Amino acid sequence: MSLGFHKLIPKINQGKPFYVKNICDSLFTWKELEAIINIRPLTNIDRFHTTAKVNGIEWESSAWLSDQSSIPAHCLIPIIKQGVCWLADMSRVNKKINTVCNYIEEQTKGTVDAHIYFDLHKSKINTSLNQHWDLSDNIIVQMSGITNFKVWNIKKTEGERGVYTEEKPIIDIIMKKGDVVYIPKYLVHQAVSMSKRLSISFPI
């Protein structure tokens, strides 16, 4: 079972960025996110990331915790209201996402993870992933909401991950539920939330 991803493999093998509408919209839900974000070991400081400006989160350790680096809910609540957040190491979060990861690995011979991105869009401050480049190829699937996604024909392999360009992007689209964008590694791109949104990234 490929959950629609068999349509993407030939395009991925070409190594060029692309955008496809309405491929898959049922991999993950807000309800599932709410459940996992309340499992404290999943929100440790290595797995949980955000664009919000966070100045030294501090909390008291609990004797029952096996992972003292996990962030308690009362610290997460103000953070998730301020910017885009994402959880890494989520390739086994549910059966569908694990199936997709396994399928992409088989077809590309690469190693695949899943990152869950979400934005409550409570403020216009920091609710975007600014222009940057990544060390991995990425398949990004919109689960809910609307995101403006841009990709530039600019390749970076070293230096700061954040960049700035006024060049015209080669892809400039509005992603809706079920849509997919593929970005080869090193290409500069940007994601701007235009509503409350939920998406899954599959770095290869």
C-alpha positions as CSV (number, residue, x, y, z in Angstrom):
1,M,0.0,0.0,0.0
2,S,1.5,3.4,-1.0
3,L,-1.4,5.7,0.0
4,G,-1.0,7.5,-3.3
5,F,2.8,8.0,-3.1
6,H,3.4,5.7,-6.0
7,K,2.4,8.6,-8.2
8,L,5.3,10.7,-6.8
9,I,8.3,8.3,-7.1
10,P,9.0,8.8,-10.9
11,K,9.0,12.6,-10.3
12,I,11.2,12.3,-7.2
13,N,13.7,10.2,-9.2
14,Q,14.1,13.1,-11.7
15,G,15.6,15.1,-8.9
16,K,13.6,18.3,-9.6
17,P,11.2,20.2,-7.4
18,F,7.5,19.8,-8.1
19,Y,4.0,20.4,-6.8
20,V,1.0,18.0,-7.1
21,K,-2.5,18.6,-5.9
22,N,-4.7,16.2,-3.9
23,I,-2.5,13.2,-3.5
24,C,-3.1,12.2,0.1
25,D,-5.1,13.9,2.9
26,S,-5.6,11.2,5.6
27,L,-2.2,10.5,7.1
28,F,-2.6,12.4,10.3
29,T,-5.2,14.5,12.2
30,W,-5.4,17.3,14.7
31,K,-6.9,14.8,17.2
32,E,-3.8,12.5,16.8
33,L,-1.5,15.5,17.4
34,E,-3.4,16.4,20.5
35,A,-2.9,12.9,21.8
36,I,0.8,12.6,21.1
37,I,1.7,16.1,22.3
38,N,0.4,15.2,25.7
39,I,2.7,12.2,25.9
40,R,5.5,14.0,27.6
41,P,8.5,11.9,26.5
42,L,7.7,12.8,22.8
43,T,8.2,16.5,23.5
44,N,11.8,16.5,24.7
45,I,14.1,19.3,23.7
46,D,15.7,17.2,20.9
47,R,12.5,16.3,19.3
48,F,10.3,19.4,19.7
49,H,11.2,22.5,17.6
50,T,9.6,25.9,17.1
51,T,10.1,29.2,15.3
52,A,8.8,31.0,18.3
53,K,11.3,33.2,20.2
54,V,11.9,31.1,23.4
55,N,14.1,32.5,26.1
56,G,15.3,29.7,28.3
57,I,12.4,27.4,29.1
58,E,12.7,26.2,32.7
59,W,10.8,23.7,34.8
60,E,11.2,21.6,37.9
61,S,12.2,18.0,37.4
62,S,9.8,15.2,38.5
63,A,11.0,12.1,40.3
64,W,8.9,9.8,38.1
65,L,10.3,11.1,34.8
66,S,12.7,8.8,32.9
67,D,13.5,11.7,30.5
68,Q,14.2,14.9,32.4
69,S,14.6,16.8,29.1
70,S,11.0,16.4,28.2
71,I,9.0,19.6,28.1
72,P,5.9,19.8,30.3
73,A,2.5,20.9,28.9
74,H,2.4,24.2,30.8
75,C,5.6,25.2,29.1
76,L,4.4,24.1,25.7
77,I,1.1,26.0,25.7
78,P,2.5,29.5,25.3
79,I,5.1,28.3,22.8
80,I,2.7,26.7,20.4
81,K,0.6,29.9,20.2
82,Q,3.5,31.9,18.9
83,G,4.9,30.1,15.9
84,V,5.3,27.1,13.7
85,C,6.2,24.0,15.7
86,W,7.4,20.6,14.6
87,L,8.1,17.1,16.1
88,A,10.9,15.0,14.6
89,D,11.4,11.2,14.8
90,M,7.8,10.6,14.0
91,S,8.1,7.8,11.4
92,R,6.2,5.4,13.7
93,V,3.6,7.7,15.1
94,N,0.8,5.8,13.3
95,K,0.4,3.0,10.8
96,K,-0.2,5.2,7.8
97,I,2.9,7.4,8.3
98,N,5.0,4.3,8.9
99,T,3.7,2.7,5.8
100,V,4.6,5.8,3.7
101,C,8.1,5.9,5.3
102,N,8.7,2.3,4.5
103,Y,7.4,2.7,0.9
104,I,9.6,5.7,0.2
105,E,12.6,3.9,1.6
106,E,12.0,0.9,-0.6
107,Q,11.5,3.0,-3.7
108,T,14.4,5.5,-3.2
109,K,16.8,3.3,-1.2
110,G,17.1,6.2,1.2
111,T,16.5,6.6,4.9
112,V,13.2,8.4,5.7
113,D,11.8,10.1,8.8
114,A,8.6,12.0,9.4
115,H,8.3,15.4,10.9
116,I,4.9,16.8,12.0
117,Y,4.5,20.5,11.5
118,F,1.7,22.5,13.0
119,D,0.8,26.2,13.4
120,L,-2.2,27.5,15.4
121,H,-1.8,30.8,13.5
122,K,-2.6,32.9,16.6
123,S,-0.4,35.7,15.6
124,K,1.3,36.9,12.4
125,I,4.6,37.0,14.3
126,N,7.0,34.1,13.5
127,T,4.2,32.0,11.8
128,S,6.5,31.0,8.9
129,L,9.6,29.1,8.1
130,N,11.7,31.8,6.5
131,Q,13.9,31.2,3.4
132,H,16.3,28.3,4.2
133,W,17.8,25.2,2.8
134,D,18.0,21.6,4.1
135,L,20.4,18.8,4.1
136,S,17.8,16.2,2.9
137,D,15.3,15.9,0.1
138,N,11.8,16.6,1.4
139,I,8.3,15.5,0.5
140,I,5.8,17.8,2.3
141,V,2.1,16.9,2.5
142,Q,-0.6,19.3,3.7
143,M,-3.0,17.7,6.1
144,S,-5.1,20.7,7.1
145,G,-5.2,24.4,6.4
146,I,-3.4,26.6,3.8
147,T,0.3,27.3,3.3
148,N,2.1,29.5,0.8
149,F,5.1,27.5,-0.3
150,K,7.9,28.9,-2.4
151,V,11.0,27.2,-3.9
152,W,13.9,29.0,-5.5
153,N,16.4,27.8,-8.1
154,I,19.2,28.6,-5.6
155,K,21.3,25.8,-4.2
156,K,23.3,26.2,-1.0
157,T,25.6,23.5,0.4
158,E,27.4,25.3,3.2
159,G,27.1,28.3,5.4
160,E,24.1,29.6,7.3
161,R,20.9,27.6,6.7
162,G,18.8,30.8,6.7
163,V,19.2,32.9,3.6
164,Y,17.5,35.9,1.9
165,T,16.8,36.4,-1.8
166,E,14.6,38.7,-3.8
167,E,14.8,36.5,-6.9
168,K,11.5,35.2,-8.3
169,P,10.8,31.6,-7.0
170,I,10.3,28.7,-9.5
171,I,7.5,27.4,-7.4
172,D,5.0,29.7,-5.6
173,I,1.8,27.8,-4.7
174,I,-1.0,27.7,-2.2
175,M,-1.0,24.3,-0.6
176,K,-4.3,22.9,0.5
177,K,-5.4,19.6,2.1
178,G,-3.9,16.6,0.3
179,D,-1.4,18.7,-1.8
180,V,2.3,17.7,-2.0
181,V,5.5,19.6,-2.7
182,Y,8.9,18.0,-3.3
183,I,12.1,19.9,-2.6
184,P,15.5,18.4,-3.4
185,K,18.2,19.0,-0.8
186,Y,20.1,22.3,-0.8
187,L,17.4,24.2,-2.6
188,V,16.2,27.4,-0.9
189,H,12.5,27.3,0.1
190,Q,10.0,29.0,2.4
191,A,6.7,28.0,4.0
192,V,4.2,30.7,5.2
193,S,1.1,29.7,7.2
194,M,-2.0,31.4,5.9
195,S,-4.3,29.7,8.4
196,K,-4.2,27.2,11.2
197,R,-2.3,24.3,9.5
198,L,-1.0,20.8,9.9
199,S,1.5,19.1,7.6
200,I,3.9,16.2,7.4
201,S,7.4,16.4,6.0
202,F,9.2,13.2,4.9
203,P,13.0,14.0,4.8
204,I,14.9,11.5,2.7
